Amino acid sequence: MARTPKAVALGSALRQARLGKGLKLREFAARISRDPAMLSRWETGERTPKPEQVAQILTALGVSGDQYDDVLTLVHGTHEPHWVATTLPEHRQQMSAYLEYEQNARHMTAVAPLLIPGLLQTTEYIRAIMSAGGVLPIDILTRIAVRIGRRDVINRSNPANLVALIGQAALYQDIGGKVVMVDQLRHLVEMSRRPNIDLRIVPFGVGWHPGLEGPFHLFESDNPAPVVFLDTRRSTLWLHSNDDVNAYKHAVDTVLRVAMSPDDSVRFITEIANRMETCDDVADHLA
């Protein structure tokens, strides 16, 4: 049975709880009288334990209170065709699954009509977004460190392939001011030179395309099966049924047809950065 985002999140939660106690898998499996191979499958999301089995694991690890309840909720509906998160605990659970998929992906596609995709954001661009978004200053450094750490997936020796389909509007946003935006655009040009990154700009004036409906991420790997992640202001959504995933694969193909070539995209970004650099601020460049 294919791994699903919710099963992956459940497995990650169980694994983190075990590691938090400093226990190795075989050691802990013996303690709770479970087969190490089956415990491993539960922790990777390849199999889903029953509620009573999850309860046994959490109790043995001394997990209680809200954390206990949050993990136990993941047992139900692990193989439903979609997973919607509307509460803060659910958002944290989905982010855990997101990080798992991102780090294990073979191929990722980010459709980003209004903002630069997270893996291609500079530190100051991230800081500007978080500051304007109301993140407490005490939390900003931690969140920046986490996001920077995620870049390993495209920087390591065996990196994942990333297709970034960025809307032209994202290049003109005044995120942090002129210096931050120019540096961000230069960074995009630099990252586009990497063989595992296919960066393309979707220009204005190409008519309707699925990218105008909003951002989404498509994760593809050998196991788990391909999945789609969508993020809105108040909710997030995972899709993993074949019909849904194929619909988004078709959407990616449609956006690719109207996007600039990689070379034209780099020239376009460079031209915007050069013009922006000579203006007093981003607004003057847009005028």
FITIZA-413585 format. One record per residue (C-alpha): residue in one letter; x, y, z. Coordinates in steps of 0.25 Angstrom, whole numbers, padded with zeros to 4 digits, always signed. Each point is the difference from the previous one (the first is absolute). Example, Ala and Ser with C-alpha at 12.3 -4.5 7.8 and 13.67 -1.06 7.14 Angstrom:
residues 2
A+0049-0018+0031/S+0006+0014-0002/
This chain:
residues 287
M+0000+0000+0000/A+0005+0014-0004/R+0005+0009+0011/T-0009+0012+0002/P+0003+0014+0006/K-0008-0003+0013/A+0007-0014+0002/V+0013+0007-0002/A-0003+0011+0010/L-0005-0011+0010/G+0013-0008-0002/S+0009+0013+0001/A-0007+0003+0013/L+0002-0014+0006/R+0015+0000-0005/Q+0002+0014+0006/A-0006-0004+0014/R+0009-0012+0000/L+0013+0007-0004/G-0004+0011+0011/K+0002-0011+0010/G+0013-0004-0006/L-0005-0014-0003/K+0005-0008-0012/L-0011-0007-0008/R+0004-0014+0003/E+0002+0003+0015/F-0014+0007+0001/A-0007-0011-0009/A+0005-0010+0011/R-0005+0008+0011/I-0014+0000-0005/S+0000-0014-0006/R-0001+0004-0015/D+0007-0005-0012/P+0011+0010-0004/A-0003-0001-0015/M-0015+0003+0003/L+0003+0012+0009/S+0010+0005-0011/R-0012-0001-0010/W-0009+0008+0010/E+0011+0011+0001/T+0002+0002-0015/G-0015+0000-0003/E+0000-0013-0008/R-0010-0006+0010/T-0010+0006+0009/P-0001-0005+0014/K-0013-0001+0007/P-0004+0010+0011/E+0003-0009+0011/Q+0014-0003-0005/V+0002+0015-0001/A-0005+0002+0014/Q+0010-0011+0005/I+0012+0006-0007/L-0004+0014+0005/T-0002-0005+0014/A+0013-0008+0000/L+0007+0013-0004/G-0007+0009+0011/V-0007+0008-0010/S-0012+0007+0006/G-0010+0012-0001/D-0002+0007-0013/Q+0012-0007-0007/Y-0006-0013+0003/D-0014+0005-0005/D+0006+0006-0013/V+0008-0012-0004/L-0012-0010+0003/T-0009+0009-0010/L+0010-0004-0011/V-0004-0015+0001/H-0014+0003-0006/G-0002+0002-0015/T+0014-0002-0004/H-0004-0006-0014/E-0011+0010-0004/P+0003+0007-0013/H+0002+0013+0006/W+0005+0006+0014/V-0005+0014+0003/A+0006+0008+0012/T-0007+0012+0006/T+0005+0000+0015/L+0014+0003+0005/P+0003-0014+0004/E-0004-0005-0013/H+0009+0010-0007/R+0012-0005+0008/Q-0003-0014-0004/Q-0001+0003-0014/M+0013+0008+0000/S+0007-0012+0006/A-0006-0008-0012/Y+0005+0011-0009/L+0014+0000+0005/E+0000-0015-0002/Y-0004+0000-0014/E+0009+0012-0004/Q+0012-0007+0006/N-0003-0013-0007/A-0005+0005-0013/R+0007-0004-0013/H-0007+0011-0008/M-0008+0013+0005/T-0008+0010-0008/A-0003+0013+0007/V-0011+0009-0007/A+0001+0014+0006/P-0007+0011-0006/L+0002+0011+0010/L+0012-0004+0009/I+0014-0006-0002/P-0001-0015+0004/G+0005-0003+0014/L+0013-0008-0005/L+0004+0012-0008/Q-0002+0011+0010/T+0012+0008+0005/T+0001+0002+0015/E-0004+0014+0000/Y-0012-0003-0009/I-0004-0010+0010/R+0002+0010+0012/A-0008+0010-0007/I-0012-0009-0003/M+0000-0005+0015/S+0001+0014+0006/A-0011+0006-0009/G-0008-0013+0003/G+0000+0003+0015/V+0009-0011+0005/L+0006+0003+0013/P+0015+0005-0001/I+0004-0011+0010/D-0005-0010-0009/I+0005+0005-0013/L+0014-0004+0001/T-0004-0015+0003/R-0010+0000-0012/I+0011+0006-0009/A+0010-0011+0004/V-0011-0011-0002/R-0003+0006-0014/I+0015+0001-0004/G+0002-0014+0005/R-0010-0005-0010/R+0009+0005-0011/D+0008-0013+0002/V-0009-0007-0009/I+0004+0008-0012/N+0015+0002+0004/R+0004-0014+0005/S+0009-0009-0009/N-0012-0008-0005/P-0010+0012-0001/A-0015-0001-0003/N-0004+0006-0014/L-0008+0013+0002/V-0009+0006-0011/A-0003+0014+0005/L-0012+0007-0008/I+0001+0014+0005/G-0011+0011-0004/Q+0006+0013-0006/A-0008+0007+0012/A+0009-0006+0010/L+0012+0007-0006/Y-0006+0013+0003/Q-0005-0001+0014/D+0006+0010+0010/I+0004-0011+0010/G+0010+0007+0010/G+0003+0012-0010/K+0009+0001-0012/V+0013-0005+0006/V-0007-0013+0004/M-0007-0002-0013/V+0012+0002-0008/D+0008-0010+0008/Q-0011-0009-0001/L-0001+0001-0015/R+0015-0002-0002/H-0001-0012+0009/L-0010-0006-0010/V+0009+0002-0011/E+0011-0007+0008/M-0008-0012+0004/S-0005-0001-0015/R+0014-0004-0004/R-0001-0013+0008/P-0003-0013-0008/N-0011-0004+0009/I-0008+0013+0000/D-0009+0003-0012/L-0005+0014+0003/R-0010+0007-0009/I-0008+0013+0000/V-0014+0000-0004/P-0002+0013-0006/F-0012+0010-0001/G-0009-0001-0012/V+0000-0015-0003/G-0015-0001+0004/W-0006-0009+0010/H+0008-0012+0006/P-0001-0008+0012/G+0011+0007+0007/L-0010+0012+0002/E-0008-0008+0009/G+0010+0000+0011/P+0013-0006+0004/F+0002-0015+0002/H+0011-0011+0001/L+0002-0013-0006/F+0009-0010+0006/E+0004-0012-0008/S+0009-0012+0005/D+0000-0015-0001/N-0006-0002+0014/P-0009+0006+0004/A-0009+0003-0012/P-0001+0014-0006/V-0008+0010+0009/V-0005+0014-0002/F+0001+0011+0011/L-0008+0012+0000/D+0001+0011+0011/T-0010+0012+0002/R-0001+0010+0011/R-0008-0008+0010/S+0001-0014-0005/T+0009-0010-0007/L-0003-0012-0009/W+0007-0013-0004/L-0005-0008-0012/H+0005-0014-0003/S-0011-0007-0009/N+0004-0003-0014/D-0011+0009-0006/D+0004+0012+0008/V+0015-0002-0002/N-0002-0002-0015/A-0008+0013-0001/Y+0011+0008+0006/K+0011-0007-0009/H-0009+0005-0011/A+0000+0014+0006/V+0015+0000+0001/D+0001-0004-0015/T-0010+0011-0004/V+0008+0011+0008/L+0013-0005-0006/R-0005+0002-0014/V-0003+0015+0003/A+0013+0002+0008/M+0013+0006-0005/S+0012-0009-0003/P+0010-0001+0010/D+0010+0009-0007/D-0011+0010-0003/S-0004+0000+0014/V+0014+0003+0005/R+0002+0011-0010/F-0014+0006+0005/I+0004-0001+0015/T+0013+0007-0003/E-0006+0011-0007/I-0010+0003+0011/A+0011-0001+0010/N+0009+0010-0008/R-0012+0010-0001/M-0004-0002+0014/E+0014+0003+0005/T+0000+0014-0007/C-0013+0004+0006/D-0002+0007+0014/D-0009-0012+0004/V-0009-0011-0006/A-0012+0009-0002/D+0008+0009-0009/H+0004-0012-0008/L-0015-0003-0002/A-0004+0014-0003/
